[in-house]
Amino acid sequence: MKNLLLNYILKNFLKTFFLCVLITYSFGMILNLFEEVEFFKNNDVSFLKPLMLTSIFVPSMVLKFLPFVIFVSSMWFMIKIRNNKDLLTLKVYGYSNIKIFLILAFTSFILGWLILVVANPITSSMVKYYEKTKSQYARDIDHLVTFNNNGLWIKENLKDGDRVITASKTEKFRLIDVTIFHFDNKYNLYEKIFVKEVDIETNDWKLKNVIIFELENGVFKKTRAEALNIESIYNYEKITSLFNNSDTMSFIELIIDYKKLLNNGYNERFLNQSLHTMLALPFFLFLMTAIASILTMNTLKKSDNLKYIVLGLVICVLVYYFKDLSIALGQTDRIPLALSIWAPIIALSLFTFIGVLQINEK
């Protein structure tokens, strides 16, 4: 009988959760579709293109709001079994408040890890495809920054032509083994610059140990210089910020290729923030389910439904802003970055511990 009741709890809880995910996905589709249609309005594409891009982008949005989705689904499930007297039946057959709480919370915890390992790599690949596809239709792109197996590549437009920069690797604020190509408006090469090291901390790039090949009368003339400055639209912060999209990186990729991503020039703080944020997800799901269970287990009265729904929405808003505030403090070095991500978890854990003691007495 106990296995039957356990299956009932898990089956109905997961059913409610996936229904909430579907509802969130549908709202996301509607809202994001308007943005995609607006983006493609001047391009000769069918309606299927924005619809397809929306469908592959929205899952990553759903993952971002997953703690609040699990909170709503937990509230919904608990209110439903309380109203139809199933909660009372479960207690008659030996399922205490604390036992039901642990079943739901640990189910959410396991769901969190499954999402990180299985769903997250899929959604990150979808976001990569989404961004790659949209970039092909962007009319205002006059520059390019990319990392590949050959290192860093940068292209920027100048008043009298184009500049292409390649570097074998990056070290903090420096580019190592750099080659700079200058082209005129007809894309004819007129200057090549070979540099051992370039300081890109500011837009005024500082070149050291420079070899210049400049075209004169159809022949490249070689000159040397100990130092040279060039003005660029890029600096270290701007270059790294172009790759600060955690949606394109999966949890598995961060774990396995962490050092490789660092060597490719990704910002260490950004990678650490992304990794800790993903690691915190299962704990967030656990705690949000716990809070929803605590709120709805305090009473068996149907008349209290509206009160707890409103209270639940207020808690969602408070948690959302507290989480954002904490991360902002970490990003501005007011507190350690890792602590800023785990601080909401710690605070919610204390609240949950107190709530568990209360429902255990009922």
N, C-alpha and C positions, 0 to 999 in steps of 0.2 A: 504493500500500500504506500509506503514511504517513497519508493522509487517512482510510483505513479504520480504522486503529488509533486515530487521533484521535477519530473518531466513536464508536468503541467505548468509549473512556475517558469522553467527555462523556455519552454515552447512559446508561451504567451508573452513573456518579457521580450524575447528576441523578435517575435512577430510585431510587437508594438514598436520596438526600436527601428526595425527596417521600414516600417510604415512611416515613422517620423523622418527617416533618412530620405525616403521617396518624396515626401511632402516638401522637405527642404530643397531637394534637388529640383523639384518642379518650380518652386518659387525662384530658385537661382536661374533656371532656364529662362523664365519669363523676364526677369530683370536684366540679365546679361545679354539677352537676344536683342533688346533695343540698342544697347551699346554697339554690338557687332553690326547691326543693320546700319547704324549711323556711320560707322567706320568705312563700310563698303559701299556707301551710297553713290560715290563718284567712280566706282570701279565696275567694269563690265563682268559681273559675276551673278550667278543665280542665287536664289534665296537659300538653296541648300548649303552654300558655302558658310554664311554666318550661322546657320542652324547647326551644321556639323562642328564648327569651331566652338560654339557655345556648349554643345553636348560633351566635348572632351575637356573643356576648361572648368566647368561647374563642379565636377567631382573633387578637385583640389580645394575649391571654396567650401564644400561640405565638410572636408576633413578639418579645416580651420575652425569651423563652428561645432565640431563633434562633441566637445564637453557640454555645450548647451543643448545639443540634440539629445544626448544621453540623459541629461537632466529632465528635459520635457517628457521623454519617453518613459522614464522611471516614475515621474509624477503621474502620468497618464495611466500607467499600468497599476500603480498602487491605489489610485483613486477608483479605478474600475473594479478591482477585486475587493475593495472595501465597500463599495456601493452594492455589489451583488452578493455580499455576505461570504464570498470565498475566503477572505482574510480570516473571518471568524471560524470557518470550517478548517482552515489550515491550523489554526491554534488548537482546535479541538483534537486534531490528530497529532499534536506534539510539536508543531512548528511555531516556536516562539518568535517574538519580534526580532531578536538578535540573530536567530538562525536565518530568517527570511532576508534580513539586512545583509548578512554575509554572503548568501547565495547570489543576490543581485549585484552586490558590490564586486565580488570576485569574478563574476561573469563579465562585468564591464571591464575589469582589469585585464582579463584574458583577451577580450575583444580588442582592447587597445594594442596589445602586442601583435595580434593577428593582423590588424590594420597596418601597423608599422612594417611588418615583414612581408605581407602579401599585397595589400592594397596600395601602400605608399609608393613602391617602385613603379607600379602601373600608372598612377596619377602623375608622378614626376615625368615619366616618359611622354604622357599625353600633353603636359604643359610645355615640354621642350618642342614637341611637334607644333603645338598651338603658336608659340612665339616665333618659331622658324617660318611657319606659313604666313603669319601676319606681317613679318618683316619684309616679305616679298612684295607686299602690296602697299607698304608705307612709302609715301611720296616725299617725305621730308628727311629721308636718311641720306646724308652727304658725308658720312663718316662710317668707320667700322673699327671695332675692337674685338679681337677673338683670340682664344687660346686653342692651340692644337698640339700635335706631337712635335711640331717644329718650333714650338715656343710661342711667344706673343707676337701678334701682328696688329698694326695700327694703321689706319688710313684716315687722312684728314684733308679737307679742301682748303687750299690757299687762294689768295687773290689772283695769283698768276699761274695757278696749276694745282697739282696735287702732291702730297707727301705720303710715302709709304715707309713704315718703320718696322723692322723685325728685330727681335731680341731672343737669344737662346734661352735665357731664364731671367727670373726676377729675384732680387734679394732685398727685402724690406722696401726702401724708397729708391732702389737702384735697378736699372736694367743692365744686364751683362752681355757682352759681345753683340753690339748693336750695329745694324746697317740701316742707313737712311737713304732713300731714293727720292730725288726731286724731279718732277715731271712738269712740262709746260702745259698750256691749255689744249694742245694737240696730243698730249700724252707721250711726248718725246722726252727721253731721259737726258737731262743736262747736268746732273750732279749726283755723285755717290759719296757718302760719308761713312767711314768705318770707325767705330768707337769701342774702346774696351769697357767703358763704364759711363753710365748717364744717371745723374741725380734728377729724379722726377717728382720730388716732394712738392714743388710749386710748378706753376705754369712756365716759369723761366727755367728751362732745362739746362743743366750744367754738364757739358761733355768734357771728358778727360782722355788724353792720349788719342788725338784725332788724326785720321788720315783722310784727306779730301781729294777726290778726283772730279775736276771741273772741266766741262767741255769747252774747248777753245779751238776754233777753225777745224772742227770735225775730229779733234784729238783730245783725249782726256789727259789733263795736266795734273800731276800729283803734287800735293803740298801737305805739310805736317803742321800740327799745332798742339801745344800742351793742353790748352783749354779753349772751349768755344761755348757760347750760349745761343740757344734757339728758343723762340717763343712758340708754345703749343697751346691748343685749346684744352689739352688734357693735363692732369696732374695725378699723383698717386691715388688720392681719395676718389677722384672722378672715375678713374679706370677700374678700381676695385668695386665701386658702387654699381657699375654696370653689370656685375656678376652677383650682386647681393640679392638674388631671388631664390629663397630656400625651396620654393615650389618645384624647381627644376632639379633638385638634388634629393635622392631617396635616402632613407635611413641606412639601407644596406651599403649604398655608395659612400656615405660619410664614414661608416665604420671601416670598410675595407680599403678605401682609397683616400683616407684622410691625409696622409703624408704626400701623396701624389697631387692632391688638390692644392696643398700648401706650396709645393714646388712649382705648380702651374701659375702661381701668383694670387690665389684666393686669399682674402684677408683672414687671419687666424681668429680674430674676435668674431667675425661673421660665422665661420665654421663652428666655433665653440657654441655660439648662441643657437645656431640651427640644431646642433647635436643635442644640447641640453633641452631645448624645446621639444624635440621629438621624444627623448627619453622620459620627459615629464608627462607625456600624453596618457599612458596607461594609469598613472597615479591620479591624474586629473579626472579621468573617467570614473575611477573608483570612488573618489571623493564626491563628485557631483551626483553619482547614484546614491551614495550614502546620505547626502544632505536631503535629496528628494525623499528617500525612504524615511528618514527621521521626521521630516515635516508631516508626512501623511500617516505615520503610525502613532502619532500622539493622541488620536481620537478615532472613534468609529462612527461619529456623527456625520451624516450626509450634509447637514447644514453648514458644515465648516469647509466644504469644498472650495467655494469662491474665495474665502479668506486665504487658504493655503495656495491657491493658484496665483493670486495677486502677490502674496509673499514670495512665492517661487520666482516670479518675474522680476521682482525687486532684487532678489538675491543674484539672479543672472546678470542684471545690469551692474550691480556692485562688484561682482567677481570680474566681469569684463573690464571695468575701468581700473580696478585694483591691479589686475594683471598687466594692463598697458602702462599704468603708472610705475609699477615695479620695474618693468623692462626699460622704461625711459630713464629711470634712476641708474640702472646698470649701464646703459649706453652712454650716459654722461659721466660715468666713473664716480657717481655719488656712493654707490655700493658695488661690491664685486659682481661681475656680469652673471656668473653662475648662480650666485645667491639671489639676484633679481628674478631669475626664472623659477627658482625653487621656493622663494618666499611665499607666494600665494598657496603653494602646496602645503607648506608648513602651517600657515595660518588656518587653512581649511581643515587640516588634520586636527588641530586643537579644538576647533568648533565641532568637528565630527565626534571626537572623543567624548566631549561633554554631552552631545546629543545621544550617543549610544548608551551612556550611563542612564539617561532619562528613559529611553524606550525599553531598556532592559528591565526596568522596575514595573513596567505595565504589562 
